[in-house]
Amino acid sequence: MFVSCAKIAGTLYAILGLFAGSVISLIALAGGFGSNTSGSGAIGAMIGVGSFVILPICYGAIGFVASLIGAWLYNVLAGMVGGIQLDVQ
Protein backbone atom coordinates (compact mmCIF):
# COMPACT_ATOMS: atom_id res chain seq x y z
CA MET A 1 0.00 0.00 0.00
CA PHE A 2 2.76 2.46 0.90
CA VAL A 3 5.02 1.26 -1.87
CA SER A 4 2.58 2.11 -4.69
CA CYS A 5 2.53 5.76 -3.58
CA ALA A 6 6.31 5.75 -3.22
CA LYS A 7 6.83 4.27 -6.71
CA ILE A 8 4.74 6.98 -8.35
CA ALA A 9 6.43 9.77 -6.37
CA GLY A 10 9.88 8.32 -7.03
CA THR A 11 9.20 8.21 -10.76
CA LEU A 12 7.92 11.78 -10.78
CA TYR A 13 10.95 12.97 -8.85
CA ALA A 14 13.26 11.09 -11.25
CA ILE A 15 11.64 12.92 -14.17
CA LEU A 16 12.12 16.19 -12.30
CA GLY A 17 15.76 15.22 -11.73
CA LEU A 18 16.15 14.58 -15.45
CA PHE A 19 15.03 18.13 -16.20
CA ALA A 20 17.25 19.58 -13.47
CA GLY A 21 20.19 17.48 -14.71
CA SER A 22 19.64 18.74 -18.25
CA VAL A 23 19.75 22.37 -17.14
CA ILE A 24 22.83 21.85 -14.98
CA SER A 25 24.47 19.90 -17.80
CA LEU A 26 23.98 22.76 -20.25
CA ILE A 27 25.26 25.31 -17.73
CA ALA A 28 28.34 23.19 -16.92
CA LEU A 29 29.13 22.66 -20.60
CA ALA A 30 28.75 26.36 -21.40
CA GLY A 31 30.92 27.33 -18.45
CA GLY A 32 33.55 24.74 -19.29
CA PHE A 33 33.83 25.73 -22.93
CA GLY A 34 33.69 29.43 -22.12
CA SER A 35 36.68 29.23 -19.78
CA ASN A 36 40.20 30.18 -20.87
CA THR A 37 42.03 27.41 -18.99
CA SER A 38 43.10 24.27 -20.79
CA GLY A 39 41.12 21.11 -20.13
CA SER A 40 38.14 22.94 -18.67
CA GLY A 41 35.93 21.82 -21.58
CA ALA A 42 36.52 18.19 -20.63
CA ILE A 43 35.81 18.91 -16.97
CA GLY A 44 32.60 20.74 -17.91
CA ALA A 45 31.58 17.79 -20.08
CA MET A 46 32.20 15.32 -17.24
CA ILE A 47 30.19 17.43 -14.79
CA GLY A 48 27.44 17.82 -17.38
CA VAL A 49 27.15 14.11 -18.11
CA GLY A 50 27.47 13.29 -14.41
CA SER A 51 24.63 15.62 -13.47
CA PHE A 52 22.48 14.20 -16.27
CA VAL A 53 22.95 10.68 -14.86
CA ILE A 54 23.32 11.23 -11.11
CA LEU A 55 20.56 13.78 -10.44
CA PRO A 56 17.63 11.66 -11.68
CA ILE A 57 18.86 8.71 -9.60
CA CYS A 58 19.30 10.84 -6.46
CA TYR A 59 16.02 12.74 -6.91
CA GLY A 60 14.14 9.50 -7.57
CA ALA A 61 15.61 7.73 -4.53
CA ILE A 62 15.00 10.65 -2.19
CA GLY A 63 11.44 11.09 -3.54
CA PHE A 64 10.76 7.38 -3.09
CA VAL A 65 11.98 7.30 0.51
CA ALA A 66 10.30 10.59 1.49
CA SER A 67 6.93 9.58 0.04
CA LEU A 68 7.20 6.11 1.58
CA ILE A 69 7.70 7.68 5.00
CA GLY A 70 4.96 10.25 4.30
CA ALA A 71 2.42 7.60 3.24
CA TRP A 72 3.23 5.46 6.27
CA LEU A 73 2.95 8.46 8.59
CA TYR A 74 -0.37 9.49 7.03
CA ASN A 75 -1.83 6.02 7.50
CA VAL A 76 -0.68 5.87 11.12
CA LEU A 77 -2.16 9.28 11.91
CA ALA A 78 -5.34 8.62 9.92
CA GLY A 79 -5.88 5.48 11.97
CA MET A 80 -5.54 7.47 15.18
CA VAL A 81 -7.54 10.54 14.17
CA GLY A 82 -9.99 9.04 11.71
CA GLY A 83 -8.67 10.24 8.37
CA ILE A 84 -9.98 12.93 6.06
CA GLN A 85 -13.71 13.27 5.60
CA LEU A 86 -15.07 14.75 2.36
CA ASP A 87 -18.61 15.91 1.68
CA VAL A 88 -19.39 15.63 -2.04
CA GLN A 89 -22.56 17.14 -3.45
Buried (B, 14 or more C-beta within 10 A) or exposed (E): EBEEBBBEBBEBBBBBBBEBBBEBBEBBBEBBEEEEEEEBBEBBBEBBBBBBBBBBEBBBBBBBEBBBEBBBEBBEEEEEEEEEEEEEE
